[in-house]
Amino acid sequence: KSAGYRFGARNWTYYDWGPRDYEQPLVCLHGLAGAADAFFHQILSLAPRGYRVILMELPPEPTVIGVCEALTQFFDTLLLSTVHLYGVGLGGFVALNYA
């Protein structure tokens, strides 16, 4: 299911598939020239097996610290205390800095 999330003055697009009670979802972070739907095959493969997969557009923050703070608020909004981050390119850099 796709959804929008309003964060401050911005809207985020994200796709959230799989059981909502899955406590540690996989969150996929795209690269600089990519978009959330680049990970659609992960949803098709993992969600039917009972995993929760969240694909999200990175927020347009000017710094990596700003993106990490925004991710924290995003996860808090979805009531996620633990996630597994999978990122490519810029998304991988964000994931490393978030950890």
C-alpha positions as CSV (number, residue, x, y, z in Angstrom):
1,K,0.0,0.0,0.0
2,S,1.3,3.4,-0.8
3,A,0.8,6.4,1.5
4,G,1.8,9.9,2.0
5,Y,3.3,11.4,5.1
6,R,3.3,15.1,5.9
7,F,6.5,16.1,7.7
8,G,6.6,19.8,8.5
9,A,5.8,21.6,5.2
10,R,6.8,18.6,3.1
11,N,4.9,15.5,1.9
12,W,6.8,12.2,1.8
13,T,5.8,9.3,-0.4
14,Y,6.3,5.8,0.9
15,Y,5.2,2.3,0.2
16,D,4.4,0.0,3.1
17,W,3.7,-3.7,2.4
18,G,3.6,-6.7,4.6
19,P,2.1,-7.4,8.1
20,R,1.9,-4.3,10.3
21,D,2.8,-6.4,13.4
22,Y,6.2,-7.3,11.9
23,E,8.4,-5.6,14.5
24,Q,11.6,-5.0,12.5
25,P,10.7,-4.0,8.9
26,L,13.2,-3.6,6.1
27,V,13.4,0.0,5.0
28,C,14.9,0.6,1.6
29,L,16.6,3.9,0.9
30,H,17.2,4.9,-2.8
31,G,20.2,6.6,-4.3
32,L,20.5,10.2,-5.5
33,A,19.1,9.7,-8.9
34,G,16.6,7.0,-7.8
35,A,13.2,6.8,-6.3
36,A,11.4,4.5,-3.8
37,D,9.9,2.4,-6.5
38,A,13.4,1.2,-7.5
39,F,12.9,-1.5,-4.7
40,F,9.6,-2.8,-6.0
41,H,11.0,-6.2,-6.6
42,Q,11.9,-6.5,-2.9
43,I,8.3,-5.9,-2.0
44,L,7.1,-8.5,-4.5
45,S,9.6,-11.0,-3.1
46,L,9.6,-10.4,0.7
47,A,6.0,-9.2,1.6
48,P,4.3,-12.5,0.5
49,R,6.8,-14.3,2.8
50,G,5.5,-12.4,5.8
51,Y,8.1,-9.6,5.9
52,R,7.2,-5.9,6.2
53,V,9.0,-3.8,3.6
54,I,8.9,0.0,3.5
55,L,10.1,1.9,0.5
56,M,10.4,5.6,1.0
57,E,11.5,8.7,-0.8
58,L,14.4,10.4,0.9
59,P,13.4,13.8,2.3
60,P,14.8,16.9,0.6
61,E,17.1,17.9,3.5
62,P,20.3,19.8,2.8
63,T,22.5,17.7,5.1
64,V,22.8,14.0,6.0
65,I,22.2,14.9,9.6
66,G,19.0,16.5,8.6
67,V,17.9,13.4,6.7
68,C,18.8,11.2,9.7
69,E,16.7,13.4,12.0
70,A,13.8,13.3,9.6
71,L,14.1,9.5,9.4
72,T,13.9,9.3,13.2
73,Q,10.7,11.4,13.2
74,F,9.3,9.3,10.3
75,F,10.0,6.1,12.2
76,D,8.5,7.5,15.4
77,T,5.3,8.5,13.4
78,L,5.0,4.9,12.2
79,L,5.8,3.6,15.8
80,L,8.9,1.7,14.6
81,S,11.5,1.3,17.3
82,T,13.8,-1.0,15.3
83,V,14.3,-1.2,11.5
84,H,16.7,-2.8,9.1
85,L,18.1,-0.3,6.6
86,Y,19.0,-1.2,3.1
87,G,20.4,1.6,1.0
88,V,22.2,2.1,-2.3
89,G,24.3,5.1,-3.3
90,L,23.2,8.0,-1.2
91,G,20.7,5.8,0.6
92,G,23.5,3.6,1.7
93,F,25.5,6.6,3.0
94,V,22.4,7.8,4.9
95,A,21.9,4.3,6.4
96,L,25.5,4.2,7.6
97,N,25.2,7.6,9.2
98,Y,21.9,6.8,10.7
99,A,23.3,3.6,12.3
